[in-house]
Amino acid sequence: MSARHPRRSLDIAIVASPVTSVPAAAGGAQAFIVDLARSLARTHRVTVYCAEGSRVPGVRLVTVPVPAEASRALVLPGGPPPASIPGVREAFEMMFLELRRQSHDVVSQHAFDAEAFELSADLPVLHTLHLPPLIPAVVDAARLVEPHRLAAVSQASRNDWERAGVRVGQILPNGVPELTLDHDEVQAVGLIAGRLSPEKGVEDGVAAAIQAGLQPLVVGAPYDPSYTPDLQGADRVGPLDRSELRRLMGRCAVTLVPARWEEPFGLVAAEAQMAGCPVAGYRRGALPEVVEEGVSGFLAPPDSIEDLSHAARACRTLDRRAVRRSAQRRLALAPCVSRYERALAEVAGR
């Protein structure tokens, strides 16, 4: 049997939060769930449990209505813990009632909600921790899970969880799919992409791009309703389809990732490199794991706009073909899916 599929086919349930549909503008985790589900479905029977309005082509979905006041349940890094919304628990109960009726071999759980941990406690489940230990109720729930059933998306994130008293048995870094790109002329544009939320450092990215002699271009949707970034001097585009964003990355000189929090992974940085676009970011969280410094980008001391602008300038000296090769070697989706297959098979006892 090949190394790509070392064990027999599994019946896999993938759980996403009912608070938002997948994929969504809320963050990289939702996009990754789509990629993972579609890839696993080529060999395994896969069902995604998610919110109404979700789209995962070629994969069976079981959906529940988005709870009323779901926006109040969104995690706002740096803000207070999300409110407890009765409708969220009801949505999870509906999900898990159907999930149990289907009797899957294993559950790949990606929701960052305490209810998802509690309601799956007696199931063969692998929880992927896509966020830092921000929410006390989630941290408390995760402490009750056996370490081999918890996976972080980077070593940096695993360290954060273990400092919070949660033992995490596995690291399963995200991967991104390859995309055939046109060889368009590279423009003197500094791209800042992702949700518009304070921890993403959008304003730092705009200022650093201008200092580096680049035209800032901000792509993304509002996320934190209390946050209105100052985008003076920048061009602005709403959220784009992922393939459109990747093609845009292929035309931009640099993608800036000025994270102002402990970034658990950094999917935008990974996608940019896969498009051949070098990354300038802050040396924080998982970005030193995602960016191959000196090959696919440069990192600056956290919160130093001047150093970030120097990193952006240095990125323009890099060979874009080498940037893409680095991403293909380190950040491709296929090896990521193989790691999930092995981890899920182990949890399922196969």
GITASUL-V369043 format. One record per pair of residues at least 24 apart in sequence whose ideal C-beta (glycine too) atoms are under 8 Angstrom apart, sorted by the first residue. I is the first residue (numbers start at 1). J is the second residue. If there is no record, write none. Layout:
i-><I:I>
j-><J:J>
This chain:
i-><3:4:4:5:5:6:6:6:7:7:7:7:8:9:9:9:10:10:10:10:10:10:10:10:10:11:11:11:11:11:11:11:11:12:12:12:12:12:12:12:12:12:12:12:13:13:13:13:13:13:13:13:13:13:14:14:14:14:14:14:14:14:14:15:15:15:15:15:15:15:15:15:15:15:15:16:16:16:16:16:16:16:17:17:17:17:17:17:17:18:18:18:18:18:18:18:18:18:18:18:18:19:19:19:19:19:19:19:19:20:20:20:20:21:21:21:21:21:21:21:22:22:22:22:22:22:23:23:23:25:25:25:25:25:26:26:26:27:27:27:27:28:28:28:28:28:28:28:29:29:29:29:31:31:32:32:32:32:33:35:35:35:35:36:36:36:36:39:39:39:40:40:40:43:44:47:47:49:49:49:51:62:62:62:62:64:64:64:65:66:67:71:73:74:75:75:75:75:76:76:76:77:77:77:77:77:77:77:78:78:78:79:79:81:81:81:81:82:88:88:89:92:92:93:96:99:105:105:106:106:106:106:108:108:112:113:114:114:114:117:117:117:117:121:124:124:124:125:125:126:126:126:126:126:126:127:128:128:128:129:129:129:129:129:130:130:131:132:132:132:132:132:132:133:133:133:133:133:139:139:139:142:148:148:149:151:152:153:153:153:154:154:154:154:154:154:155:155:156:156:156:156:156:156:156:157:157:157:157:157:160:160:170:172:172:172:172:173:173:173:173:173:174:174:174:174:174:175:175:175:175:175:175:175:175:176:176:176:176:176:176:176:176:177:177:178:178:178:178:179:179:179:179:179:181:181:181:181:181:182:182:184:184:184:185:186:186:186:186:187:187:187:187:188:188:188:188:189:189:189:189:189:189:189:189:190:190:190:190:190:190:190:190:190:190:190:191:191:191:191:191:191:191:191:191:191:192:192:192:192:192:192:192:192:192:193:193:193:193:193:193:193:193:194:194:194:195:195:195:195:196:196:196:196:196:196:196:197:197:197:198:198:198:199:199:199:200:200:200:201:201:201:201:202:202:202:203:203:203:204:204:204:204:204:205:205:205:205:206:206:206:206:206:207:207:208:208:208:208:208:208:208:208:208:209:209:209:209:209:211:211:211:212:212:212:212:212:212:213:214:214:214:217:217:219:219:242:245:246:246:246:247:249:249:249:250:250:250:252:253:253:253:254:254:254:254:254:254:255:255:256:256:256:256:257:257:257:258:258:258:259:259:259:260:260:260:261:262:263:265:266:266:269:270:270:273:273:273:273:273:273:274:274:274:274:274:275:276:276:276:276:277:277:278:278:278:278:278:279:280:280:280:280:280:281:281:282:290:292:292:295:295:295:296:296:296:296:297>
j-><338:334:338:43:341:341:342:345:341:342:345:350:350:43:44:45:44:45:105:106:341:344:345:348:350:44:45:47:102:103:104:105:106:40:44:45:46:47:104:105:106:107:108:344:46:47:48:49:99:102:104:106:107:108:40:46:47:48:49:107:108:109:110:48:49:50:95:99:107:108:109:110:111:116:120:48:49:50:51:54:110:111:50:51:110:111:112:113:116:50:51:64:65:66:67:70:88:91:92:95:111:51:66:67:70:73:74:88:113:51:66:70:74:50:51:52:53:54:55:66:48:50:51:54:55:56:54:55:242:195:220:221:223:239:74:195:223:130:194:195:267:130:174:194:265:266:267:268:110:112:130:131:242:267:110:130:174:267:110:175:176:177:333:108:336:337:340:333:334:337:337:340:341:341:341:102:104:95:98:99:91:95:98:99:102:91:94:95:91:91:91:225:113:223:112:131:134:135:197:223:224:131:132:134:197:198:199:261:198:199:261:224:226:134:135:136:137:135:113:115:115:116:119:119:120:123:348:350:344:345:347:348:340:344:138:138:138:140:141:141:142:144:145:145:347:348:349:149:347:150:151:170:343:344:347:151:152:153:172:153:157:161:168:264:264:265:264:157:160:161:261:262:264:160:161:163:164:166:164:165:166:166:346:347:347:343:264:264:265:286:264:265:285:286:289:290:286:289:262:263:264:285:286:288:289:262:264:265:285:286:262:264:343:336:339:340:343:265:289:331:336:339:265:267:270:331:336:270:331:332:333:334:335:336:337:267:270:271:274:327:331:332:333:274:333:274:328:332:333:243:246:247:274:275:246:247:250:275:276:247:250:247:250:251:251:251:252:253:320:215:251:252:253:213:214:215:253:214:215:216:217:251:252:253:254:214:215:216:217:252:253:254:255:256:280:312:217:219:248:249:252:254:255:256:272:277:216:217:218:219:220:234:255:256:258:218:219:220:245:249:255:268:272:219:220:268:220:221:222:223:220:221:222:223:224:227:229:223:224:227:224:227:260:259:260:261:258:259:260:258:259:260:282:229:231:258:229:230:231:258:260:303:305:308:256:257:258:308:230:231:232:233:234:305:309:256:258:280:305:306:308:309:311:312:234:254:256:309:312:305:306:309:254:280:309:310:312:313:313:253:254:312:248:252:245:248:271:271:271:274:275:275:275:276:277:275:276:277:277:277:315:316:278:279:280:312:315:316:279:280:280:281:308:312:281:282:287:282:305:308:284:285:287:284:302:303:285:286:287:290:290:291:297:327:331:297:323:324:326:327:331:324:327:328:331:332:324:320:321:323:324:320:323:315:316:318:320:323:315:308:311:312:314:315:308:311:308:331:326:330:322:323:326:322:323:326:327:323>
